[in-house]
Amino acid sequence: MCGIVGYTGNANAAEILVNGLKNLEYRGYDSAGIAVLNENKLNSYKSKGSLDMLEDKLANNGKIVAGTGIGHTRWATHGVPSDFNSHPHSDCNGKITIVHNGIIENYQVLKKELLTKGHKFDSSTDSEVVVHLLEDLYEGDMVQALIEVDKLIEGSYAIVAISEDEPETIYGLKKDSPLVAGIGREENYLASDIPALLSKTKDFYIFEDDEIAKVNREKIEFYGLNGKLLEKDVFEADWDADMVDKKGYDHFMLKEINEQPDVARRIMADRFTETDIDLGDIEEILAGDYKKIMITACGTAYHSGVIGRFLIEEFADIPVDVEVASELRYKKNFIDKNTLMVVVSQSGETADTLAALRLAKKQGAKVVALTNVIGSSVDREADSSFQLMAGPEISVASTKAYVAMVLVFYLLALKLGNLNNNISKARLKELIAGLKRLPYRIQETISEFDEISKEIAESIKDYKSVFFIGRNIDYALALEGALKLKEISYIHAEAHPAGELKHGSLALIEDGVPVFAITTRENVAMKTLSNIEEVMARGGQVNLITAKNIEYDKIEVDNKLILPEMDNIWSSVLAAIPLQLISYYTALELERNIDKPRNLAKSVTVE
Ligand code: G6P
């Protein structure tokens, strides 16, 4: 979703802004722009489309000399992608300009008032009201003006502003949308996300809601809404800039698929004794006496939660609900102090997930977060967090963060099972030994299925619809398989509990229609095999992903992907990998924009 970078220093601001925004391209955007202060004059350059198009525009304007500026990549919410809706937006006199991430929910009321006062609007965005409000409220003190703006606007926002009155200063304000200040040497930065600045600094201040920063070359000052200076701790980021490189892979997605064995190793390092698992800080919360567990998340993270539910119920014998975070607030939820809430978010900034977290806390639940970004809102607001340690995930389609989430759910389920005395020591010992082997099996699965995934991709690429079926935990995998395929190949893909196919979608199965069937669990595999027969009887093309110990030889299908041998408990981790590879190669065949699929964003910071 939208990205922000701000800079003040002695270097070429335009270049720094565009490069910083390039590091945020993965978040998804449809237009971009920068504004720089050149000899105390504000100049804006904006372009619909990619940053390359903005760069062309900048090049056509000759050398832009400026040491201070702000930049933005926009993912359209209010108003179509266009030059005039792109940020930055300026006030009526072109003296103040701002960029904004998030949504100003009461912008219509504010805009009406501002229009009555004679303000002229150039765009159809919600964001533009912010700069006109600043114009109205600014009386020589931008911090004060931002405090007043903060009181008037509703919604979620990260705002960065500059003004001709202070040509070497950038200002930031945020609520419910991330913003960080990067600490440099005789230069400083603001950005919506740490990866934008990793090549420049590892030291950051993280904004809390309703904090305002005044940033110039020498120092960064934070103010509260009462106008008083705040003390802030420096946060040191542990990601390297080269972790955000493709490292020779054609796409981040493929690189991230191949990083999964290492991610698994990192998650499990130093966690095990022979018969116990050390989950660090979250253990104190896990040890509480809960009547139920609720898992909430969005997208791929939600799918990991569906797996989590099966695992926790199976190993720990505790009832688990799993809810899509964007729905949770709009139903009766039965969350109370006897609920353990598990919130899952790779970015830690997904607006709906954050709202669900806050609701759960308000209703008295204890909240454990699984997140990949230390210092993110979800990480900070949960009672305790478990780091996914997947490293920066750039591809919009999540792969390594998903596998990390699934693995952490295994650890959680086994830990809870152990705390509940629901797993015998001998079984736990076996399971821990399996977990330790898993990184090697993940590696094997990636290598073994690369070729066949290409062949399957070739065979499905021209179909309009693809179906994914499975039962129990295999259904959770089917959900993720379908999401992965549709988001990057744009082929319509649907997942069904295998038994449900005949209640509707079977009507769509005809000659050649691809169906992926997943059978990793013995207790339901035979039932799914019957559903596969139903598909084959209608001419469907069946691709079976199955665990080694299942009696798959009972059935002749178009393609059989037999996962490396290990306790079938782990096959749910392994089965995700061919699904990722097949989606990747299908999108490659179709020449899609794999890392940045159309209309989608990596971090969804609006509801
Ligand atoms: C977006 C991304 C997905 C992701 C989902 C939840 O839709 O494109 O890849 O699964 O958001 O994101 P989160 O950061 O909360 O895990």
Boltz pocket constraint, residues with backbone or C-beta under 6 A from the ligand:
constraints:
  - pocket:
      binder: B
      contacts: [[A, 298], [A, 299], [A, 300], [A, 301], [A, 302], [A, 344], [A, 345], [A, 346], [A, 347], [A, 348], [A, 349], [A, 350], [A, 353], [A, 395], [A, 396], [A, 397], [A, 398], [A, 600], [A, 601], [A, 602], [A, 603], [A, 604]]
      max_distance: 6.0
